[in-house]
Every structure is written in C-alpha cells, then in structure tokens.
Amino acid sequence: MMRMKLLPTLAVFALRLCHRRNVAKAFGITSTLTSVRPKVEVITQSSCLRLTMERSQDATSPGPASSPVKPITPKNADEAVPSTWNQALCRFFLGDIGPPFVLLSIAGFLDTRLRLGPMSISDAAIFSCVVLFWWIQEYFIHRVLLHSQFDWPGKSIHQNHHDKHYFHVSIDPPELLLGWLLAAHFIMKSIFPWHLCLTATIGYAIAGLVYEWSHFIVHTKVKPPPQTQQSSPLGCVSSTLSKLFSKMRDNHIRHHLVDSSYWFAFSVPAVDDLLHSNPDVRELKRINLKK
C-alpha cells in the first residue's frame, strides 16, 4: 500500500527533473543544476555585434517561447571610417566626386594661366594674399555664421555635423565645393585682370582643397606620423607637417568635445591664438563647472 502511494510522487518528481534538464539543455547550460557559474563578458562594440547575431539566431531557432529581442546596433556601425593613410587617400579622392573635380579644376586653371605667359611677382603676391584671405575667411565663417545666434540652413547642417560621432567621414557635397569655387572665380574676375584672376582662383582653390582634406583627415582614425629629428630637408618638412596635423587634430577635438565656443581656426591653428579663442583647457573646464 505504501509503495502504491509513493509511485505517483516519484513519477511527478521524475517529470519535474526531466523538464528542468530539457530547459537547461535548450539554453545551453551544460553544468549541473546545483553548481552553475555565470559567464561574465566585457561588452565592447564587437561583442555587442556578436551578441546581436547570437540573439537573432536564438530568436529564430526552435525552442521555448520567448519575447522578440531587439538588435543592438552600435552608433555609426554602418560607416567605414579610414584608419590608415592609404584608406584615407582612396576615400577622399576616389570615394567622392567633389575633391577630384576640384583638383581637375585647379589643373585647368593652371594650364590656362601658363598659356598666357610665365608667372611674375604679381602672381606670387596675389597667390599669397588669396591664401591668407582664405585662412581669415575660414575662421570667421566658422565662428560667425556656422555658430551664429540666428537659425539658417548652414547652421543646421553644421549642428548635424557636431551631433555625429567624432570619427566619421566628413566631405562637403560636390555641388557645394564646385559652386563655391565658381562663385569665387567670377568675383575675382570682376576684380583682377584675366591672368591675375586665374592665379587668384588657383590659390583660392588650393587653400580650399587643403582645408577640405585637413578637416576630413582629422575626423578619421588616422594617427599623425611619428615626429623624428632629421637634418635632411625632407625630414624637416615631414616633421613640420606632422606637428601641424597633430595641432589641427587636437584643436578640432577640443572644439567638438570640450567647448564649441572656442577653437574655430583650422588650416592655421595659430589664428586662434591671434583672435583669443584658444583658452587653457583645464581653466575652461573649471570655469564651466562653476556655471
């Protein structure tokens, strides 16, 4: 009689044990039920993507019913940001039509100018003045217009640039690059004689292309080349360009990540020193904390 009463109890116990083992097997738990060690994993961007794939497979594979899992997508995960100089050069000159067209335009203006005769001191003076004008124009357009107190489309576009992750591909659209260049060319045509107009346009276009490349490269993951002490002229030029690149990148990172009210210069970071927009970072942070 006692055995007959125990049979249903044992049967229920066995069914519960089997059910627990099946659930454990379905979730991939291979250890015993009494001693299970949780697995701890550092969540990085790659692990998030891997976790998303695993969860997607689990959601579509047969098993116990569960609620759908939303995929985890890191910010800007679909944008390939260059991390080497070769990748950056290919992306800038081959991945977008704007910079190559500007380069072809410079070649066309230069060919037309050389057909008119050799360069003179006047050409050198005009070229230098136009490049200097670009450096000043670049600063005030950034400070006064793109960070203006009033709303206009240019400010909205620039704000969208700030809202993105710092590392992203930043190249102005070709219609803006070419439209700006042609407008500047016609303005210079109304001011200078034809041969000096061509020289001025060449200087303005080169300065603009240097700015476009510099702004693009500091938003990539490309690191400045190491600065080495070399006595050769090529080594000195390389070291100078490396220092300039590092300075431009540091200034622009501060503009994006520390305080967008400062560090407006780009091609020549020293313009910030001249116009008092290069404060000490620690002092600025201390002042901002008191506000």
Secondary structure as UniProt FT lines:
FT   HELIX           2..26
FT   TURN            27..28
FT   HELIX           45..60
FT   TURN            75..78
FT   HELIX           85..94
FT   HELIX           98..115
FT   HELIX           121..140
FT   HELIX           141..146
FT   HELIX           153..163
FT   HELIX           174..189
FT   TURN            190..191
FT   HELIX           194..218
FT   HELIX           233..257
FT   TURN            260..261
FT   HELIX           270..274
FT   TURN            275..276
FT   HELIX           281..290
//
